[in-house]
Amino acid sequence: MLDDDLPAPVAGWTANWRYVWPRDAAFCAVALARIGAADRAADVLAHLQDLQQADGWFEARYVPGTDRAPDRRAPQFDGTGSLLWAGAEAVAAAGAGGGAVADRLAPLVTTSLAALHHATSGGTAPPPASPDYWEVREGAATLWGAGATLAGSRAGAELTGSTGAEESARSSRTCSRGPSGAAAGGAIATAAAPTPHSPCSTRRACTT
């Protein structure tokens, strides 16, 4: 974990990568939670919670320890679902302390779930076009973006017990299947980031 006592891990130590990407931080938080470091996972997520915009979106990346973006890249949507998924993982990993973690992350859960619901019209529409891990401008929703949205919607339903959130997650599933037939959320569910050679690297979502 590349954190060196930073509030959230950075992608690398070299100048071009020494930034906090929300999607990367989500995976790091899940890894920490799964090895028993639930408190540290919650710390990472609480830091990203403080950086989240009122509409639920995040900057593409942040200067470590600040709320500043290093450039003018457009905000990205995949961090919203990814961090909500990570929040559910952290709560589950905390065991008896899960309630305290859930309370600590309540703003992240509430804001993210509302953003996912609004952006997908309650799960009946694909997520908005947004750059993803390829960091290029997109004109339509990508499979990765749909996967993050689906995983986040499911996690939100689990954390809140909301019937509306559960229905939204079920509806979202119909818009998150790529040409391979595998659910887009599978990339997140297995905690393995897609690669250019995997079925989940398909560029477009909701094409069928």
C-alpha positions in Angstrom: 0.0 0.0 0.0 1.6 3.3 -1.1 0.4 5.5 1.7 3.5 6.5 3.8 1.1 7.9 6.5 -0.9 9.8 3.9 -4.7 9.9 4.5 -5.2 7.8 1.4 -2.9 5.7 -0.8 -1.4 7.2 -4.0 -1.0 5.3 -7.2 2.8 5.5 -7.2 5.8 7.4 -5.9 6.9 9.0 -9.2 5.7 12.5 -10.0 3.1 11.5 -12.6 1.5 9.0 -10.2 1.8 10.5 -6.8 -1.9 11.3 -6.6 -5.0 9.9 -5.0 -7.4 8.4 -7.5 -10.8 7.6 -5.9 -11.2 4.3 -7.7 -7.8 3.2 -6.6 -8.4 4.3 -3.1 -11.6 2.2 -3.1 -9.7 -1.0 -4.0 -7.0 -0.3 -1.5 -9.6 0.2 1.2 -11.2 -3.2 0.3 -7.8 -4.8 0.4 -7.1 -3.3 3.9 -10.5 -4.4 5.1 -10.0 -8.0 3.9 -6.6 -8.4 5.6 -8.1 -7.3 8.9 -7.1 -3.6 8.8 -10.7 -2.4 9.0 -9.8 0.8 10.9 -7.3 1.9 8.3 -9.8 1.1 5.6 -12.4 3.3 7.3 -9.8 6.0 7.6 -9.2 6.0 3.8 -12.9 6.1 3.1 -13.5 8.8 5.6 -10.9 10.9 3.8 -12.5 10.4 0.4 -15.8 11.2 2.1 -14.5 14.6 3.0 -13.4 15.1 -0.7 -16.8 14.1 -2.2 -18.7 16.9 -4.0 -22.2 17.7 -3.0 -23.6 16.0 -6.1 -21.7 12.8 -5.3 -19.0 13.1 -8.0 -15.2 13.2 -7.3 -12.4 14.9 -9.0 -10.4 12.5 -11.3 -7.5 12.6 -8.8 -6.3 14.7 -5.8 -3.0 16.0 -4.5 -2.3 13.8 -1.5 -3.5 15.3 1.8 -5.5 18.0 0.1 -8.9 18.6 -1.6 -7.1 20.0 -4.7 -7.0 18.4 -8.2 -3.6 18.8 -9.8 -5.1 19.7 -13.2 -8.3 20.5 -15.0 -9.5 16.9 -15.8 -13.2 16.5 -15.7 -14.8 15.0 -12.5 -15.4 11.3 -12.8 -18.4 9.2 -11.7 -16.9 5.8 -11.2 -15.5 6.7 -7.8 -19.0 7.2 -6.4 -20.0 3.6 -6.9 -16.6 2.1 -6.2 -16.3 3.9 -2.8 -19.8 2.9 -1.8 -18.9 -0.7 -2.5 -15.7 -0.3 -0.5 -17.7 1.2 2.4 -19.9 -1.9 2.5 -16.8 -4.1 2.5 -15.3 -2.1 5.4 -18.5 -2.3 7.5 -18.7 -6.1 6.9 -15.0 -6.6 7.8 -15.4 -4.6 11.0 -17.6 -7.3 12.5 -19.1 -6.2 15.8 -17.7 -2.7 15.1 -19.5 -2.5 11.8 -22.1 -0.2 13.2 -19.6 2.4 14.2 -17.9 2.3 10.8 -21.3 2.6 9.1 -22.1 5.7 11.3 -18.7 7.2 10.4 -19.3 6.7 6.7 -23.0 7.7 6.7 -22.4 10.9 4.6 -20.5 8.9 2.0 -23.3 6.3 1.8 -26.1 8.8 1.7 -24.6 11.1 -0.9 -23.3 8.3 -3.1 -26.5 6.4 -3.1 -28.5 9.5 -3.9 -26.1 10.3 -6.8 -26.3 6.8 -8.2 -30.1 6.8 -8.0 -30.4 10.2 -9.6 -27.9 9.6 -12.4 -29.5 6.3 -13.5 -33.2 7.4 -13.0 -33.6 4.8 -10.3 -31.6 2.1 -12.2 -33.6 2.5 -15.4 -30.9 4.3 -17.4 -27.1 3.8 -17.9 -24.8 5.9 -15.8 -23.5 9.1 -17.2 -20.7 9.2 -19.7 -17.5 9.8 -17.7 -13.8 9.0 -18.1 -12.7 5.8 -16.3 -9.4 4.0 -15.7 -8.4 4.7 -19.3 -8.5 8.4 -18.5 -9.9 9.5 -21.9 -13.0 11.6 -22.8 -16.0 9.4 -23.2 -19.2 10.0 -25.2 -21.2 7.2 -23.6 -21.3 5.0 -20.5 -18.4 2.5 -20.3 -18.7 -1.1 -19.0 -16.4 -0.2 -16.1 -18.6 2.8 -15.2 -21.7 0.6 -15.3 -19.9 -2.0 -13.1 -19.0 0.5 -10.5 -22.6 1.9 -10.5 -24.1 -1.6 -10.1 -21.7 -2.6 -7.3 -22.3 0.7 -5.5 -26.1 0.4 -5.9 -26.0 -3.1 -4.4 -23.8 -2.0 -1.6 -26.0 0.9 -0.8 -29.1 -1.4 -0.6 -27.2 -3.7 1.7 -26.0 -0.9 4.0 -29.3 1.0 4.2 -31.9 -1.8 3.8 -33.7 0.6 1.5 -36.2 -1.1 -0.7 -35.8 1.6 -3.3 -32.1 1.1 -3.4 -32.5 -2.6 -3.9 -35.0 -2.1 -6.7 -32.6 0.4 -8.3 -29.8 -2.1 -8.1 -31.9 -4.8 -9.7 -32.9 -2.5 -12.5 -29.3 -1.4 -13.0 -28.3 -4.9 -13.7 -30.2 -5.0 -17.0 -28.0 -2.1 -18.2 -24.7 -3.5 -17.0 -24.1 -6.5 -19.3 -21.6 -6.3 -22.0 -21.2 -8.3 -25.2 -19.5 -11.1 -23.2 -22.7 -11.6 -21.2 -20.9 -11.3 -17.9 -22.3 -8.7 -15.4 -20.1 -5.6 -15.4 -20.2 -5.6 -11.6 -18.2 -8.8 -11.7 -15.0 -6.9 -12.1 -15.6 -5.2 -8.8 -17.2 -8.2 -7.1 -14.0 -10.2 -7.5 -11.9 -7.2 -6.4 -9.8 -7.5 -9.6 -9.4 -4.5 -11.8 -10.1 -5.1 -15.5 -7.2 -5.3 -17.9 -7.1 -4.6 -21.6 -7.3 -8.3 -22.2 -10.2 -9.2 -20.0 -13.9 -9.3 -20.9 -14.5 -6.3 -18.6 -12.3 -4.1 -20.7 -15.1 -3.7 -23.2 -15.4 0.0 -23.9 -19.2 0.5 -24.0 -22.0 -0.4 -21.8 -25.8 -0.8 -22.5 -25.3 -1.6 -26.1 -27.9 -4.3 -26.3 
